[in-house]
């Protein structure tokens, strides 16, 4: 396993309109993914068994978790227990750092 | 458990000279911590059983993992398997996003 990942070495993949994903680092129980959003891009409501913690590196996002919506900005964070429904709308172009436990093996296929 | 953490709500703690830690979000198996480094600040070599993935949000760091040293900059990442010795020196003022699995219960005391 590599211990160092330089940004230019990691593939950037467009996963839906205006959303580009870069898997940066992972181990069995942990994965860190950088996700760039264009303004107005939407990550539709979904859920997964993995725990998730996401950090807002840049931009403004309206984040829906269960029945609640909040605006998050640079330096803010959200926490998703296993299985909770969630989605995000980008209000100002930005970047989310998504982290998962265990690693999202579905992202590696 | 709170799902949303706004940056201004999370305590910032000076953990060693020039290093300030802000625990942003955690669940049982996952923790995300923002660490601000002044130039020349050093995180001394240490190890822990937790898996760790760290993202460089800002700045330049010389990161030592086992016997190897590399320079990492904004957008780069490093991956630490359980138990590996590691340390970092900040060359230009910056921020690391440290993520751990499981959560660092020692940080919560």
gemmi code that builds the backbone of each chain (N, CA, C; Angstrom):
import gemmi

chains = {
    "A": [
        ("UNK", (0.842, -1.222, 0.000), (0.000, 0.000, 0.000), (0.874, 1.268, 0.000)),
        ("UNK", (0.470, 2.267, -0.766), (1.202, 3.533, -0.763), (0.837, 4.332, 0.481)),
        ("UNK", (1.813, 4.996, 1.046), (1.532, 5.849, 2.200), (1.309, 7.313, 1.807)),
        ("UNK", (1.856, 7.707, 0.649), (1.751, 9.110, 0.233), (0.959, 9.179, -1.071)),
        ("UNK", (0.008, 10.073, -1.142), (-0.755, 10.271, -2.379), (-0.626, 11.741, -2.748)),
        ("UNK", (-0.027, 11.996, -3.895), (0.048, 13.373, -4.378), (-1.179, 13.621, -5.260)),
        ("UNK", (-1.765, 14.785, -5.083), (-3.045, 15.106, -5.712), (-3.052, 14.801, -7.217)),
        ("UNK", (-1.950, 15.140, -7.902), (-1.925, 14.970, -9.366), (-1.928, 13.496, -9.780)),
        ("UNK", (-1.637, 12.595, -8.848), (-1.612, 11.160, -9.171), (-2.998, 10.521, -9.089)),
        ("UNK", (-3.940, 11.176, -8.423), (-5.235, 10.541, -8.153), (-6.253, 10.957, -9.205)),
        ("UNK", (-6.880, 9.974, -9.804), (-7.861, 10.201, -10.883), (-9.043, 11.028, -10.382)),
        ("UNK", (-9.505, 11.964, -11.225), (-10.724, 12.712, -10.926), (-11.806, 12.221, -11.887)),
        ("UNK", (-12.945, 11.828, -11.319), (-14.009, 11.184, -12.094), (-15.284, 12.009, -11.961)),
        ("UNK", (-15.962, 12.307, -13.075), (-17.258, 13.002, -12.982), (-18.318, 11.965, -12.655)),
        ("UNK", (-18.967, 12.110, -11.489), (-19.912, 11.080, -11.059), (-21.356, 11.464, -11.340)),
        ("UNK", (-21.628, 12.763, -11.452), (-22.940, 13.232, -11.907), (-22.736, 14.677, -12.345)),
        ("UNK", (-23.734, 15.299, -12.973), (-23.480, 16.632, -13.535), (-22.965, 17.615, -12.479)),
        ("UNK", (-21.785, 18.176, -12.723), (-21.232, 19.180, -11.813), (-20.580, 18.606, -10.571)),
        ("UNK", (-20.451, 17.296, -10.481), (-19.843, 16.669, -9.291), (-18.682, 15.778, -9.737)),
        ("UNK", (-17.476, 16.122, -9.236), (-16.264, 15.392, -9.630), (-15.601, 14.820, -8.381)),
        ("UNK", (-15.328, 13.523, -8.407), (-14.848, 12.789, -7.234), (-13.409, 12.332, -7.417)),
        ("UNK", (-12.608, 12.533, -6.364), (-11.210, 12.078, -6.375), (-10.980, 11.248, -5.104)),
        ("UNK", (-10.792, 9.943, -5.285), (-10.497, 9.088, -4.129), (-9.032, 9.316, -3.778)),
        ("UNK", (-8.777, 9.833, -2.589), (-7.398, 10.188, -2.238), (-6.716, 9.104, -1.426)),
        ("UNK", (-7.343, 8.633, -0.370), (-6.639, 7.661, 0.464), (-7.617, 6.728, 1.117)),
        ("UNK", (-7.184, 5.468, 1.258), (-8.046, 4.544, 1.976), (-7.253, 3.396, 2.553)),
        ("UNK", (-7.842, 2.819, 3.564), (-7.355, 1.592, 4.193), (-8.619, 0.729, 4.340)),
        ("UNK", (-8.573, -0.362, 5.069), (-9.769, -1.217, 5.164), (-10.950, -0.493, 5.825)),
        ("UNK", (-10.665, 0.257, 6.893), (-11.748, 0.824, 7.706), (-11.975, 2.307, 7.497)),
        ("UNK", (-11.303, 2.907, 6.521), (-11.295, 4.355, 6.421), (-11.053, 4.740, 4.963)),
        ("UNK", (-11.829, 5.704, 4.466), (-11.599, 6.222, 3.111), (-11.836, 7.725, 3.100)),
        ("UNK", (-10.966, 8.466, 2.415), (-11.086, 9.917, 2.289), (-11.197, 10.279, 0.804)),
        ("UNK", (-12.243, 11.038, 0.481), (-12.572, 11.356, -0.901), (-12.808, 12.859, -1.014)),
        ("UNK", (-12.180, 13.498, -2.015), (-12.382, 14.934, -2.261), (-13.419, 15.081, -3.363)),
        ("UNK", (-14.474, 15.855, -3.101), (-15.559, 15.980, -4.075), (-15.760, 17.455, -4.422)),
        ("UNK", (-15.561, 17.783, -5.707), (-15.730, 19.166, -6.177), (-17.143, 19.333, -6.726)),
        ("UNK", (-17.819, 20.398, -6.319), (-19.184, 20.687, -6.765), (-19.214, 22.008, -7.527)),
        ("UNK", (-19.841, 22.011, -8.689), (-20.189, 23.263, -9.361), (-21.408, 23.845, -8.652)),
        ("UNK", (-21.603, 25.173, -8.767), (-22.803, 25.779, -8.184), (-24.032, 25.099, -8.767)),
        ("UNK", (-25.021, 24.854, -7.920), (-26.297, 24.221, -8.292), (-26.230, 22.707, -8.452)),
        ("UNK", (-25.052, 22.113, -8.348), (-24.985, 20.642, -8.442), (-25.666, 20.032, -7.226)),
        ("UNK", (-26.287, 18.877, -7.443), (-27.065, 18.220, -6.385), (-26.613, 16.772, -6.228)),
        ("UNK", (-26.313, 16.412, -4.994), (-26.104, 15.006, -4.655), (-27.449, 14.516, -4.118)),
        ("UNK", (-28.137, 13.698, -4.901), (-29.514, 13.293, -4.566), (-29.546, 12.485, -3.268)),
        ("UNK", (-30.672, 12.531, -2.598), (-30.831, 11.814, -1.321), (-30.515, 10.327, -1.505)),
        ("UNK", (-29.726, 9.801, -0.593), (-29.348, 8.386, -0.645), (-28.899, 7.965, 0.752)),
        ("UNK", (-28.619, 6.700, 0.931), (-28.097, 6.218, 2.212), (-27.148, 5.056, 1.953)),
        ("UNK", (-26.349, 4.718, 2.938), (-25.411, 3.586, 2.844), (-25.093, 3.138, 4.262)),
        ("UNK", (-24.649, 1.911, 4.401), (-24.372, 1.402, 5.753), (-23.117, 2.009, 6.391)),
        ("UNK", (-22.258, 2.632, 5.615), (-21.013, 3.190, 6.140), (-21.300, 4.415, 7.003)),
        ("UNK", (-20.572, 4.568, 8.100), (-20.560, 5.844, 8.822), (-19.843, 6.861, 7.919)),
        ("UNK", (-20.273, 8.124, 7.989), (-19.645, 9.166, 7.158), (-19.471, 10.441, 7.980)),
        ("UNK", (-18.316, 11.076, 7.839), (-18.119, 12.431, 8.349), (-17.593, 13.257, 7.182)),
        ("UNK", (-18.205, 14.405, 6.943), (-17.829, 15.249, 5.801), (-17.446, 16.644, 6.276)),
        ("UNK", (-16.362, 17.160, 5.714), (-15.823, 18.478, 6.039), (-16.005, 19.395, 4.826)),
        ("UNK", (-16.465, 20.610, 5.064), (-16.609, 21.574, 3.965), (-15.296, 22.336, 3.802)),
        ("UNK", (-14.567, 22.019, 2.732), (-13.295, 22.713, 2.474), (-13.551, 24.088, 1.868)),
        ("UNK", (-14.608, 24.191, 1.075), (-14.846, 25.438, 0.329), (-16.299, 25.473, -0.110)),
        ("UNK", (-16.875, 26.668, -0.219), (-18.206, 26.802, -0.791), (-19.311, 26.827, 0.246)),
        ("UNK", (-20.554, 26.807, -0.253), (-21.733, 26.798, 0.614), (-22.647, 25.670, 0.140)),
        ("UNK", (-23.126, 24.871, 1.087), (-23.949, 23.701, 0.778), (-25.198, 23.696, 1.646)),
        ("UNK", (-26.323, 23.318, 1.047), (-27.527, 23.022, 1.807), (-27.554, 21.499, 1.970)),
        ("UNK", (-27.411, 21.061, 3.213), (-27.274, 19.628, 3.478), (-28.531, 19.128, 4.188)),
        ("UNK", (-29.138, 18.088, 3.610), (-30.338, 17.486, 4.193), (-29.963, 16.150, 4.820)),
        ("UNK", (-30.312, 15.996, 6.105), (-30.050, 14.737, 6.811), (-31.357, 14.347, 7.481)),
        ("UNK", (-31.890, 13.180, 7.102), (-33.215, 12.818, 7.585), (-34.187, 13.912, 7.166)),
        ("UNK", (-34.906, 14.505, 8.124), (-35.910, 15.535, 7.819), (-35.381, 16.949, 7.999)),
        ("UNK", (-34.086, 17.110, 8.306), (-33.551, 18.431, 8.627), (-32.634, 18.948, 7.515)),
        ("UNK", (-32.661, 20.273, 7.323), (-31.795, 20.936, 6.327), (-30.987, 21.999, 7.040)),
        ("UNK", (-29.703, 22.121, 6.749), (-28.926, 23.245, 7.277), (-27.946, 23.714, 6.210)),
        ("UNK", (-27.576, 24.998, 6.311), (-26.530, 25.546, 5.442), (-25.180, 25.344, 6.106)),
        ("UNK", (-24.228, 24.829, 5.346), (-22.871, 24.648, 5.862), (-21.891, 25.369, 4.950)),
        ("UNK", (-20.848, 25.908, 5.601), (-19.836, 26.702, 4.907), (-18.451, 26.174, 5.271)),
        ("UNK", (-17.423, 26.783, 4.696), (-16.028, 26.402, 4.920), (-15.748, 26.170, 6.413)),
        ("UNK", (-15.192, 25.022, 6.737), (-14.820, 24.719, 8.125), (-15.894, 23.970, 8.883)),
        ("UNK", (-17.111, 23.895, 8.325), (-18.179, 23.155, 8.992), (-18.113, 21.667, 8.607)),
        ("UNK", (-18.964, 20.895, 9.232), (-18.861, 19.439, 9.152), (-20.245, 18.820, 9.290)),
        ("UNK", (-20.469, 17.660, 8.719), (-21.673, 16.911, 9.071), (-21.344, 15.441, 9.281)),
        ("UNK", (-22.211, 14.800, 10.094), (-21.955, 13.441, 10.572), (-23.163, 12.583, 10.218)),
        ("UNK", (-22.903, 11.463, 9.550), (-23.983, 10.568, 9.125), (-23.810, 9.198, 9.754)),
        ("UNK", (-24.678, 8.845, 10.694), (-24.656, 7.482, 11.214), (-25.013, 6.499, 10.095)),
        ("UNK", (-24.675, 5.268, 10.290), (-24.990, 4.199, 9.346), (-26.459, 4.246, 8.913)),
        ("UNK", (-26.696, 4.259, 7.624), (-28.050, 4.074, 7.096), (-28.918, 5.307, 7.010)),
        ("UNK", (-28.449, 6.474, 7.478), (-29.319, 7.661, 7.464), (-29.410, 8.244, 6.042)),
        ("UNK", (-30.614, 8.705, 5.686), (-30.860, 9.319, 4.372), (-30.224, 10.717, 4.352)),
        ("UNK", (-29.524, 11.068, 3.272), (-28.876, 12.384, 3.211), (-28.672, 12.826, 1.762)),
        ("UNK", (-28.555, 14.132, 1.585), (-28.278, 14.697, 0.263), (-27.724, 16.102, 0.432)),
        ("UNK", (-27.196, 16.667, -0.666), (-26.620, 18.016, -0.581), (-26.863, 18.771, -1.877)),
        ("UNK", (-27.077, 20.077, -1.733), (-27.184, 20.974, -2.883), (-26.091, 22.031, -2.716)),
        ("UNK", (-25.323, 22.252, -3.760), (-24.245, 23.238, -3.698), (-24.798, 24.612, -4.067)),
        ("UNK", (-24.667, 25.575, -3.154), (-25.169, 26.931, -3.418), (-24.072, 27.834, -3.969)),
        ("UNK", (-22.843, 27.620, -3.500), (-21.683, 28.318, -4.090), (-20.625, 27.264, -4.339)),
        ("UNK", (-20.071, 27.264, -5.537), (-19.049, 26.299, -5.968), (-18.142, 25.895, -4.799)),
        ("UNK", (-17.904, 24.620, -4.619), (-17.127, 24.243, -3.444), (-16.561, 22.848, -3.485)),
        ("UNK", (-16.024, 22.467, -2.341), (-15.354, 21.166, -2.189), (-15.763, 20.557, -0.858)),
        ("UNK", (-16.158, 19.288, -0.901), (-16.397, 18.519, 0.326), (-15.317, 17.452, 0.462)),
        ("UNK", (-14.870, 17.234, 1.708), (-13.998, 16.101, 2.014), (-14.878, 15.064, 2.704)),
        ("UNK", (-15.215, 14.011, 1.966), (-16.059, 12.936, 2.502), (-15.166, 11.850, 3.087)),
        ("UNK", (-15.479, 11.432, 4.319), (-14.743, 10.300, 4.885), (-15.746, 9.237, 5.297)),
        ("UNK", (-15.335, 7.977, 5.117), (-16.232, 6.839, 5.342), (-15.543, 5.760, 6.172)),
        ("UNK", (-16.349, 5.067, 6.973), (-15.877, 3.848, 7.647), (-16.987, 2.813, 7.586)),
        ("UNK", (-16.734, 1.598, 7.075), (-15.475, 1.203, 6.430), (-15.306, 1.884, 5.068)),
        ("UNK", (-14.194, 1.561, 4.362), (-13.967, 2.129, 3.033), (-15.130, 1.770, 2.110)),
        ("UNK", (-15.443, 2.655, 1.155), (-16.506, 2.416, 0.168), (-15.956, 1.519, -0.919)),
        ("UNK", (-16.109, 0.216, -0.750), (-15.592, -0.705, -1.778), (-16.325, -0.510, -3.100)),
        ("UNK", (-17.575, -0.042, -3.019), (-18.325, 0.216, -4.266), (-17.678, 1.327, -5.100)),
        ("UNK", (-16.901, 2.219, -4.474), (-16.210, 3.275, -5.232), (-14.963, 2.738, -5.948)),
        ("UNK", (-14.494, 1.574, -5.547), (-13.215, 1.063, -6.068), (-13.395, 0.131, -7.263)),
        ("UNK", (-14.652, -0.155, -7.617), (-14.883, -1.121, -8.722), (-14.651, -0.468, -10.079)),
    ],
    "B": [
        ("UNK", (-26.946, 12.337, 19.162), (-25.754, 12.818, 18.445), (-26.153, 13.937, 17.476)),
        ("UNK", (-25.347, 14.979, 17.410), (-25.602, 16.055, 16.456), (-25.146, 15.623, 15.062)),
        ("UNK", (-25.910, 16.025, 14.066), (-25.514, 15.712, 12.700), (-24.750, 16.859, 12.042)),
        ("UNK", (-24.955, 18.087, 12.547), (-24.325, 19.258, 11.929), (-23.389, 19.908, 12.951)),
        ("UNK", (-22.177, 20.210, 12.526), (-21.231, 20.904, 13.398), (-20.798, 22.174, 12.671)),
        ("UNK", (-21.096, 23.322, 13.265), (-20.626, 24.576, 12.677), (-19.280, 24.908, 13.320)),
        ("UNK", (-18.357, 25.350, 12.489), (-16.965, 25.534, 12.911), (-16.851, 26.338, 14.216)),
        ("UNK", (-17.665, 27.406, 14.343), (-17.542, 28.279, 15.520), (-17.994, 27.587, 16.806)),
        ("UNK", (-18.706, 26.457, 16.698), (-19.174, 25.739, 17.888), (-18.121, 24.785, 18.453)),
        ("UNK", (-17.116, 24.444, 17.649), (-16.174, 23.395, 18.060), (-14.942, 24.035, 18.696)),
        ("UNK", (-14.601, 23.576, 19.883), (-13.466, 24.102, 20.653), (-12.155, 23.909, 19.891)),
        ("UNK", (-11.289, 24.927, 19.947), (-9.931, 24.804, 19.398), (-8.966, 24.747, 20.580)),
        ("UNK", (-8.128, 23.725, 20.598), (-7.252, 23.443, 21.743), (-5.798, 23.468, 21.256)),
        ("UNK", (-4.916, 24.176, 21.978), (-3.488, 24.128, 21.608), (-2.893, 22.858, 22.212)),
        ("UNK", (-2.430, 21.950, 21.384), (-1.960, 20.651, 21.885), (-0.447, 20.595, 22.030)),
        ("UNK", (0.270, 21.428, 21.285), (1.717, 21.587, 21.477), (2.081, 22.898, 20.798)),
        ("UNK", (3.314, 23.395, 20.977), (3.614, 24.729, 20.461), (3.335, 24.842, 18.958)),
        ("UNK", (2.469, 25.773, 18.595), (2.173, 26.023, 17.180), (1.187, 25.038, 16.569)),
        ("UNK", (0.601, 24.157, 17.372), (-0.346, 23.157, 16.829), (-1.676, 23.267, 17.572)),
        ("UNK", (-2.735, 23.576, 16.814), (-4.062, 23.771, 17.416), (-5.052, 22.793, 16.788)),
        ("UNK", (-5.752, 22.058, 17.649), (-6.615, 20.950, 17.220), (-8.081, 21.268, 17.444)),
        ("UNK", (-8.892, 20.972, 16.447), (-10.338, 21.152, 16.558), (-11.022, 19.838, 16.153)),
        ("UNK", (-11.625, 19.172, 17.127), (-12.361, 17.935, 16.825), (-13.686, 18.361, 16.213)),
        ("UNK", (-13.907, 17.995, 14.963), (-15.115, 18.474, 14.284), (-16.240, 17.456, 14.328)),
        ("UNK", (-15.960, 16.219, 13.955), (-17.067, 15.267, 13.910), (-16.587, 13.874, 14.196)),
        ("UNK", (-17.427, 13.098, 14.882), (-17.040, 11.708, 15.094), (-18.264, 10.850, 15.335)),
        ("UNK", (-18.054, 9.579, 15.050), (-19.009, 8.519, 15.352), (-18.142, 7.418, 15.993)),
        ("UNK", (-18.677, 6.218, 16.187), (-17.856, 5.192, 16.850), (-16.618, 4.823, 16.041)),
        ("UNK", (-16.775, 4.706, 14.717), (-15.691, 4.156, 13.895), (-14.938, 5.196, 13.090)),
        ("UNK", (-15.223, 6.471, 13.318), (-14.707, 7.494, 12.419), (-14.598, 8.803, 13.190)),
        ("UNK", (-13.475, 9.495, 13.009), (-13.332, 10.825, 13.618), (-12.599, 11.738, 12.645)),
        ("UNK", (-13.052, 12.999, 12.552), (-12.419, 13.988, 11.677), (-11.984, 15.186, 12.531)),
        ("UNK", (-10.709, 15.542, 12.412), (-10.094, 16.565, 13.251), (-9.342, 17.545, 12.352)),
        ("UNK", (-9.561, 18.851, 12.569), (-8.839, 19.887, 11.800), (-7.676, 20.367, 12.658)),
        ("UNK", (-6.472, 20.336, 12.109), (-5.285, 20.690, 12.882), (-4.549, 21.829, 12.174)),
        ("UNK", (-4.436, 22.975, 12.866), (-3.740, 24.137, 12.300), (-2.292, 24.130, 12.784)),
        ("UNK", (-1.362, 24.325, 11.869), (0.066, 24.346, 12.195), (0.653, 25.716, 11.862)),
        ("UNK", (1.405, 26.273, 12.811), (2.250, 27.423, 12.505), (3.489, 26.906, 11.767)),
        ("UNK", (4.140, 27.790, 10.986), (5.381, 27.388, 10.327), (6.364, 26.903, 11.377)),
        ("UNK", (7.087, 25.842, 11.071), (8.110, 25.229, 11.931), (7.538, 24.373, 13.052)),
        ("UNK", (6.230, 24.323, 13.219), (5.671, 23.440, 14.255), (5.931, 21.978, 13.868)),
        ("UNK", (6.135, 21.162, 14.879), (6.496, 19.753, 14.662), (5.561, 18.844, 15.447)),
        ("UNK", (4.973, 17.888, 14.753), (4.251, 16.806, 15.415), (5.262, 15.662, 15.527)),
        ("UNK", (5.726, 15.409, 16.756), (6.820, 14.449, 16.970), (6.387, 13.035, 16.571)),
        ("UNK", (7.367, 12.217, 16.223), (7.084, 10.839, 15.788), (6.307, 10.093, 16.867)),
        ("UNK", (5.276, 9.407, 16.452), (4.440, 8.638, 17.382), (3.686, 7.584, 16.573)),
        ("UNK", (2.952, 6.723, 17.274), (2.122, 5.725, 16.586), (0.884, 5.460, 17.419)),
        ("UNK", (-0.115, 4.847, 16.800), (-1.355, 4.493, 17.494), (-2.002, 3.353, 16.715)),
        ("UNK", (-2.872, 2.620, 17.382), (-3.490, 1.478, 16.692), (-4.533, 1.873, 15.648)),
        ("UNK", (-5.001, 3.112, 15.680), (-6.045, 3.563, 14.757), (-5.488, 3.682, 13.344)),
        ("UNK", (-6.275, 3.309, 12.349), (-5.937, 3.665, 10.977), (-6.130, 5.173, 10.834)),
        ("UNK", (-5.298, 5.808, 9.994), (-5.402, 7.267, 9.818), (-5.240, 7.622, 8.343)),
        ("UNK", (-6.070, 8.530, 7.867), (-5.862, 9.155, 6.557), (-5.902, 10.663, 6.787)),
        ("UNK", (-4.901, 11.377, 6.273), (-4.804, 12.827, 6.488), (-4.751, 13.556, 5.150)),
        ("UNK", (-5.492, 14.637, 5.064), (-5.583, 15.479, 3.863), (-4.940, 16.827, 4.163)),
        ("UNK", (-4.116, 17.311, 3.248), (-3.492, 18.627, 3.421), (-4.429, 19.684, 2.840)),
        ("UNK", (-5.072, 20.448, 3.734), (-5.975, 21.515, 3.268), (-5.186, 22.730, 2.820)),
        ("UNK", (-4.057, 22.968, 3.475), (-3.307, 24.207, 3.224), (-1.885, 24.031, 3.734)),
        ("UNK", (-0.909, 24.692, 3.093), (0.449, 24.699, 3.618), (1.335, 23.634, 2.997)),
        ("UNK", (2.552, 23.527, 3.545), (3.526, 22.537, 3.080), (4.050, 21.794, 4.302)),
        ("UNK", (4.088, 20.477, 4.220), (4.487, 19.625, 5.338), (5.528, 18.610, 4.875)),
        ("UNK", (6.526, 18.378, 5.728), (7.441, 17.256, 5.527), (6.917, 16.139, 6.425)),
        ("UNK", (6.449, 15.063, 5.800), (5.793, 13.987, 6.550), (6.692, 12.758, 6.546)),
        ("UNK", (6.971, 12.244, 7.735), (7.800, 11.046, 7.884), (6.904, 9.883, 8.279)),
        ("UNK", (6.994, 8.799, 7.502), (6.217, 7.589, 7.796), (7.200, 6.428, 7.757)),
        ("UNK", (7.347, 5.734, 8.880), (8.400, 4.714, 8.940), (9.729, 5.381, 8.653)),
        ("UNK", (10.463, 4.885, 7.650), (11.794, 5.433, 7.325), (11.750, 6.436, 6.182)),
        ("UNK", (10.571, 6.758, 5.679), (10.492, 7.594, 4.482), (9.966, 8.992, 4.814)),
        ("UNK", (10.479, 9.993, 4.093), (10.036, 11.392, 4.244), (9.566, 11.888, 2.891)),
        ("UNK", (8.450, 12.604, 2.844), (8.040, 13.260, 1.598), (7.429, 14.614, 1.911)),
        ("UNK", (7.529, 15.525, 0.939), (6.868, 16.825, 1.054), (5.451, 16.713, 0.515)),
        ("UNK", (4.502, 17.220, 1.287), (3.111, 17.217, 0.843), (2.572, 18.634, 0.885)),
        ("UNK", (1.717, 18.914, -0.093), (1.135, 20.244, -0.253), (-0.379, 20.129, -0.359)),
        ("UNK", (-1.033, 21.277, -0.492), (-2.486, 21.357, -0.597), (-3.039, 20.316, -1.569)),
        ("UNK", (-4.007, 19.527, -1.095), (-4.655, 18.534, -1.962), (-4.034, 17.158, -1.872)),
        ("UNK", (-2.840, 17.044, -1.255), (-2.191, 15.743, -1.092), (-2.718, 15.047, 0.167)),
        ("UNK", (-2.283, 13.835, 0.349), (-2.867, 12.969, 1.373), (-1.809, 11.990, 1.877)),
        ("UNK", (-1.928, 11.529, 3.107), (-1.111, 10.384, 3.519), (-1.951, 9.386, 4.305)),
        ("UNK", (-1.501, 8.120, 4.258), (-2.269, 6.993, 4.790), (-1.388, 6.253, 5.786)),
        ("UNK", (-1.928, 6.048, 6.979), (-1.163, 5.386, 8.046), (-1.900, 4.121, 8.481)),
        ("UNK", (-1.327, 2.957, 8.147), (-1.905, 1.719, 8.683), (-1.752, 1.711, 10.203)),
        ("UNK", (-2.517, 0.888, 10.849), (-2.459, 0.708, 12.297), (-1.017, 0.517, 12.776)),
        ("UNK", (-0.612, 1.314, 13.760), (0.655, 1.075, 14.456), (1.901, 1.648, 13.811)),
        ("UNK", (1.797, 2.258, 12.626), (3.018, 2.741, 11.958), (3.496, 4.055, 12.603)),
        ("UNK", (4.821, 4.187, 12.729), (5.444, 5.383, 13.301), (5.340, 6.529, 12.278)),
        ("UNK", (4.961, 7.728, 12.761), (4.828, 8.853, 11.826), (4.987, 10.180, 12.561)),
        ("UNK", (5.346, 11.206, 11.799), (5.483, 12.544, 12.348), (5.416, 13.553, 11.207)),
        ("UNK", (5.284, 14.837, 11.548), (5.195, 15.870, 10.505), (5.856, 17.151, 10.983)),
        ("UNK", (6.502, 17.838, 10.026), (7.058, 19.175, 10.280), (6.378, 20.126, 9.300)),
        ("UNK", (5.909, 21.233, 9.810), (5.240, 22.211, 8.956), (6.270, 23.179, 8.378)),
        ("UNK", (6.364, 23.242, 7.051), (7.321, 24.141, 6.404), (6.681, 25.479, 6.045)),
        ("UNK", (5.414, 25.443, 5.675), (4.643, 26.689, 5.478), (3.334, 26.527, 6.219)),
        ("UNK", (3.001, 27.527, 7.037), (1.772, 27.535, 7.837), (0.633, 26.800, 7.123)),
        ("UNK", (-0.057, 25.927, 7.834), (-1.064, 25.164, 7.119), (-2.074, 24.469, 8.003)),
        ("UNK", (-2.862, 23.632, 7.337), (-3.951, 22.911, 7.998), (-3.967, 21.478, 7.488)),
        ("UNK", (-4.040, 20.534, 8.426), (-4.257, 19.127, 8.079), (-5.643, 18.700, 8.540)),
        ("UNK", (-6.308, 17.884, 7.727), (-7.547, 17.232, 8.135), (-7.176, 15.783, 8.441)),
        ("UNK", (-7.125, 15.471, 9.740), (-6.783, 14.115, 10.193), (-8.060, 13.314, 10.360)),
        ("UNK", (-8.102, 12.110, 9.789), (-9.251, 11.238, 10.034), (-8.747, 9.903, 10.581)),
        ("UNK", (-9.528, 9.345, 11.484), (-9.123, 8.142, 12.215), (-10.246, 7.116, 12.235)),
        ("UNK", (-9.868, 5.841, 12.240), (-10.823, 4.760, 12.501), (-10.132, 3.739, 13.403)),
        ("UNK", (-10.719, 3.355, 14.544), (-11.931, 3.958, 15.102), (-11.665, 5.385, 15.605)),
        ("UNK", (-12.691, 6.034, 16.180), (-12.527, 7.374, 16.753), (-11.432, 7.354, 17.822)),
        ("UNK", (-10.717, 8.468, 17.971), (-9.670, 8.603, 18.997), (-10.327, 8.942, 20.326)),
        ("UNK", (-10.658, 7.911, 21.092), (-11.316, 8.166, 22.383), (-10.394, 8.934, 23.322)),
        ("UNK", (-9.073, 8.766, 23.127), (-8.109, 9.507, 23.958), (-8.224, 11.016, 23.729)),
        ("UNK", (-8.721, 11.460, 22.574), (-8.902, 12.897, 22.309), (-10.135, 13.451, 23.028)),
        ("UNK", (-11.026, 12.566, 23.457), (-12.316, 13.027, 24.002), (-12.301, 13.161, 25.512)),
        ("UNK", (-11.167, 12.793, 26.140), (-11.117, 12.828, 27.612), (-10.929, 14.241, 28.130)),
    ],
}
model = gemmi.Model(1)
for chain_id, residues in chains.items():
    chain = gemmi.Chain(chain_id)
    for i, (resn, *xyz) in enumerate(residues, 1):
        res = gemmi.Residue()
        res.name, res.seqid = resn, gemmi.SeqId(i, " ")
        for name, pos in zip(("N", "CA", "C"), xyz):
            atom = gemmi.Atom()
            atom.name, atom.element = name, gemmi.Element(name[0])
            atom.pos, atom.b_iso = gemmi.Position(*pos), 0.0
            res.add_atom(atom)
        chain.add_residue(res)
    model.add_chain(chain)
structure = gemmi.Structure()
structure.add_model(model)
structure.setup_entities()
